[in-house]
Amino acid sequence: MSVNEIIWGLKRSECDKKFIRDKVIFVFFLPFKFLTPDLNIFLESVRIMEVYNLSFSDSVISAHAIVDKLKLATLDRDFRKVSELKVFGIE
């Protein structure tokens, strides 16, 4: 879902397809652990969508952060709506 968010942001900034492709490849070669949603994550994301009126993508990211007790680094102010999230990167 985070890669989806990266692509969306780059497309919104009108980056060309080659630039977007190069950035996606770059992200996958970073030493990150990619989380895979399961039933619990999807159920939590539905709750978050209903309670906080977030998009599906944002709700899945939020659910992972809440369930896995992760801090979320983002500049997306929508995540501030979710009281259970620990968010940094936003002033």
Contacts in CASP RR format, 6 or more apart in sequence:
PFRMAT RR
TARGET T0000
AUTHOR 0000-0000-0000
METHOD contacts of the structure
MODEL  1
MSVNEIIWGLKRSECDKKFIRDKVIFVFFLPFKFLTPDLNIFLESVRIME
VYNLSFSDSVISAHAIVDKLKLATLDRDFRKVSELKVFGIE
1 37 0 8 1.000
1 57 0 8 1.000
1 60 0 8 1.000
1 61 0 8 1.000
1 64 0 8 1.000
2 61 0 8 1.000
3 24 0 8 1.000
3 27 0 8 1.000
3 28 0 8 1.000
4 57 0 8 1.000
5 57 0 8 1.000
5 58 0 8 1.000
5 61 0 8 1.000
5 76 0 8 1.000
6 23 0 8 1.000
6 24 0 8 1.000
6 27 0 8 1.000
7 20 0 8 1.000
7 24 0 8 1.000
8 57 0 8 1.000
10 19 0 8 1.000
10 20 0 8 1.000
10 23 0 8 1.000
11 20 0 8 1.000
15 23 0 8 1.000
35 64 0 8 1.000
35 68 0 8 1.000
37 45 0 8 1.000
37 60 0 8 1.000
37 63 0 8 1.000
37 64 0 8 1.000
40 67 0 8 1.000
41 60 0 8 1.000
41 63 0 8 1.000
41 64 0 8 1.000
41 67 0 8 1.000
42 60 0 8 1.000
42 63 0 8 1.000
44 63 0 8 1.000
44 66 0 8 1.000
44 67 0 8 1.000
45 56 0 8 1.000
45 59 0 8 1.000
45 60 0 8 1.000
45 62 0 8 1.000
45 63 0 8 1.000
46 59 0 8 1.000
48 54 0 8 1.000
48 59 0 8 1.000
48 62 0 8 1.000
48 63 0 8 1.000
48 66 0 8 1.000
48 82 0 8 1.000
49 55 0 8 1.000
49 56 0 8 1.000
49 59 0 8 1.000
52 59 0 8 1.000
52 62 0 8 1.000
52 81 0 8 1.000
52 82 0 8 1.000
53 81 0 8 1.000
54 62 0 8 1.000
54 78 0 8 1.000
54 79 0 8 1.000
54 81 0 8 1.000
54 82 0 8 1.000
55 78 0 8 1.000
58 76 0 8 1.000
58 78 0 8 1.000
58 79 0 8 1.000
61 72 0 8 1.000
61 79 0 8 1.000
62 72 0 8 1.000
62 79 0 8 1.000
62 82 0 8 1.000
62 85 0 8 1.000
64 70 0 8 1.000
65 71 0 8 1.000
65 72 0 8 1.000
65 85 0 8 1.000
65 86 0 8 1.000
66 82 0 8 1.000
66 84 0 8 1.000
66 85 0 8 1.000
70 86 0 8 1.000
71 86 0 8 1.000
71 87 0 8 1.000
71 88 0 8 1.000
72 79 0 8 1.000
72 85 0 8 1.000
72 86 0 8 1.000
72 87 0 8 1.000
72 88 0 8 1.000
73 87 0 8 1.000
73 88 0 8 1.000
73 89 0 8 1.000
74 87 0 8 1.000
74 89 0 8 1.000
74 90 0 8 1.000
75 89 0 8 1.000
75 90 0 8 1.000
76 90 0 8 1.000
77 90 0 8 1.000
79 85 0 8 1.000
79 87 0 8 1.000
79 90 0 8 1.000
80 87 0 8 1.000
80 90 0 8 1.000
END
